[in-house]
Amino acid sequence: MKTLASLVLAAAAITLSAPASAQFAKPEDAIKYRKSALTIMATHFGRVGAMANGRVPFDAKVAADNAAIAETMSKLPWTAFVPGSDAGDTKAKSEIWSDNAKFKEAAEKMQGEMVKVAAAARTGNIDAIKSAVGATGGTCKACHDAFRKE
């Protein structure tokens, strides 16, 4: 029984420590995953931004709900920037892989700012939301400028 438990534990450890690239059968799968996650994040962040910019009426609950989704989604796409997923239907620049530390830093900065958007949205204070949306949008733009093809 102890041997079986040890084998199960070892298998679980190996499975959990497998590289992120093992999540994707093909590079195209990684590209599709990250594009989907980024699209959903952008859509929900855009809804909050539209309220912050006065393009749509402000609704505190809708802002908080959308900001929470954007915050969650901001954590997902990064594991899909795996080796071999730099070609195909992607706008990813090669700098993502050649300067990966800078790319990870940009992703982490955006995630941190997205946390602030969600926190501001939970307060229901439109001025706080405007400030957080502006800062977050800046991190998105900086990353796009450095790591996304036009």
Residue pairs with C-beta under 8 A, 6 or more apart in sequence:
19 82
20 79
20 80
20 82
21 30
21 82
21 83
21 84
23 30
23 33
23 79
23 80
24 30
24 33
24 80
24 82
24 85
27 82
27 84
27 85
27 87
27 88
28 85
28 88
28 89
30 80
30 81
30 82
30 84
30 85
31 80
31 85
31 88
31 89
31 90
31 92
33 77
33 80
34 77
34 78
34 80
34 81
34 85
35 77
35 89
35 90
37 73
37 76
37 77
37 80
38 73
38 77
40 69
40 73
41 69
41 70
41 73
41 74
41 76
41 77
41 114
44 66
44 67
44 69
44 70
44 73
45 66
45 67
45 70
45 114
45 117
45 133
45 136
45 140
47 56
47 62
47 63
47 66
48 63
48 66
48 67
48 70
48 117
48 121
48 129
48 133
49 133
49 137
50 56
51 57
51 58
51 59
51 62
51 63
51 126
51 129
52 126
52 129
52 130
52 133
52 134
53 130
53 133
58 126
60 121
60 124
63 121
63 124
63 129
64 118
64 121
64 122
64 124
66 121
67 114
67 117
67 118
67 120
67 121
67 122
67 129
68 118
68 121
70 114
70 117
70 118
71 114
71 115
71 117
71 118
74 110
74 111
74 114
75 111
78 104
78 107
81 92
81 96
81 97
81 103
83 97
85 92
86 92
86 94
86 96
86 97
91 148
91 149
91 150
92 147
92 148
92 149
93 146
93 147
93 148
93 149
95 102
95 103
95 146
95 147
96 103
96 147
102 146
103 143
103 146
103 147
106 139
106 142
106 143
106 146
106 147
107 143
109 139
109 142
110 136
110 139
110 140
110 143
113 132
113 135
113 136
113 138
113 139
114 136
116 132
116 135
116 136
117 129
117 132
117 133
117 136
119 132
120 128
120 129
120 131
120 132
121 129
121 132
123 129
